[in-house]
Amino acid sequence: MLKFEKNYDPDLFRACIDLLEDSQYAIDKVFKNGLITESNSHGEQYLRLYGVLNAYYIQLGVITDLVRLFDLDGQKQIRTDLKSAKIIELRNKLGAHTTSYLHPGEEEEPNFYRIDLLPEERKRVFLPCKIERKSYPELSRLWEISEAAVNGHNARQSFPSG
């Protein structure tokens, strides 16, 4: 029997089921009909591709929540394995971050797969600094927290191996 630990866990469980069903419906439609439809519009193809890649990304988040809800052993390894899927990199390159890959003066593109593996508090600081070129003082003002707090989130800014 499933026993929820937090008051919002039953709602989270229902939301997970809804998201799995909805995202799987989108994935099934793309696999059934393909990226190219009768209209053959590049815009529609892009939206279909973006949609199916994001549906997978949504499912990854849902599975991560379900792993926590069911208190499965090896949660950290499961999350790492899910996030290491090549489809995440593909989603980031083709759908979510295409204009953020190369910046003037940089020879190497950001590795969004490795960024995605960062703990949330570090990712929250790293992405605006690296991608949007925001400084710690800017983030401090934007988030209305001290610059030391921003720096504290980013203090151990090392990438996971990979």
GICORRA-V221307 format. One record per residue. N is the residue number from 1. OMEGA is omega in radians with two decimals (* if undefined). Layout:
n = (N | N)
omega = (OMEGA | OMEGA)
This chain:
n = (1 | 2 | 3 | 4 | 5 | 6 | 7 | 8 | 9 | 10 | 11 | 12 | 13 | 14 | 15 | 16 | 17 | 18 | 19 | 20 | 21 | 22 | 23 | 24 | 25 | 26 | 27 | 28 | 29 | 30 | 31 | 32 | 33 | 34 | 35 | 36 | 37 | 38 | 39 | 40 | 41 | 42 | 43 | 44 | 45 | 46 | 47 | 48 | 49 | 50 | 51 | 52 | 53 | 54 | 55 | 56 | 57 | 58 | 59 | 60 | 61 | 62 | 63 | 64 | 65 | 66 | 67 | 68 | 69 | 70 | 71 | 72 | 73 | 74 | 75 | 76 | 77 | 78 | 79 | 80 | 81 | 82 | 83 | 84 | 85 | 86 | 87 | 88 | 89 | 90 | 91 | 92 | 93 | 94 | 95 | 96 | 97 | 98 | 99 | 100 | 101 | 102 | 103 | 104 | 105 | 106 | 107 | 108 | 109 | 110 | 111 | 112 | 113 | 114 | 115 | 116 | 117 | 118 | 119 | 120 | 121 | 122 | 123 | 124 | 125 | 126 | 127 | 128 | 129 | 130 | 131 | 132 | 133 | 134 | 135 | 136 | 137 | 138 | 139 | 140 | 141 | 142 | 143 | 144 | 145 | 146 | 147 | 148 | 149 | 150 | 151 | 152 | 153 | 154 | 155 | 156 | 157 | 158 | 159 | 160 | 161 | 162)
omega = (-3.14 | 3.12 | -3.11 | -3.12 | -3.06 | -3.10 | -3.09 | -3.11 | 3.10 | 3.10 | 3.10 | 3.12 | 3.11 | 3.12 | 3.11 | -3.14 | 3.12 | -3.13 | 3.10 | -3.13 | -3.10 | -3.11 | 3.12 | 3.07 | 3.12 | 3.13 | -3.13 | 3.14 | 3.13 | 3.12 | 3.12 | -3.02 | -3.13 | 3.12 | -3.12 | 3.13 | -3.11 | -3.10 | 3.11 | 3.13 | 3.11 | 3.11 | 3.12 | 3.10 | 3.12 | -3.14 | 3.10 | 3.12 | 3.13 | -3.13 | -3.11 | 3.10 | 3.10 | 3.06 | 3.08 | -3.13 | 3.08 | 3.14 | 3.09 | 3.10 | 3.13 | -3.14 | 3.09 | 3.10 | 3.14 | 3.09 | 3.10 | -3.12 | -3.13 | 3.10 | -3.13 | 3.06 | 3.07 | -3.08 | -3.11 | 3.14 | 3.10 | 3.12 | 3.13 | 3.14 | 3.13 | -3.11 | -3.13 | 3.13 | -3.12 | -3.13 | 3.08 | 3.10 | 3.12 | 3.11 | -3.12 | -3.11 | -3.03 | -3.00 | -2.93 | -2.99 | -2.99 | -3.13 | -3.05 | -3.01 | -3.11 | 3.08 | 3.09 | 3.13 | 3.10 | 3.12 | -3.06 | 3.11 | 3.08 | 3.12 | -3.04 | 3.06 | -3.13 | 3.09 | -3.12 | 3.13 | 3.14 | 3.01 | -3.02 | -3.09 | 3.09 | 3.12 | -3.13 | 3.11 | -3.04 | -3.06 | 3.11 | -3.13 | -3.05 | -3.02 | -3.08 | 3.11 | 3.10 | 3.11 | 3.07 | 3.11 | 3.11 | 3.14 | 3.11 | 3.13 | -3.11 | -3.08 | -3.13 | 3.04 | -3.12 | 3.07 | 3.10 | 3.11 | 3.08 | -3.14 | 3.13 | 3.10 | -3.03 | -2.99 | -3.12 | -3.01 | 3.07 | 3.12 | 2.95 | 3.13 | 3.14 | *)
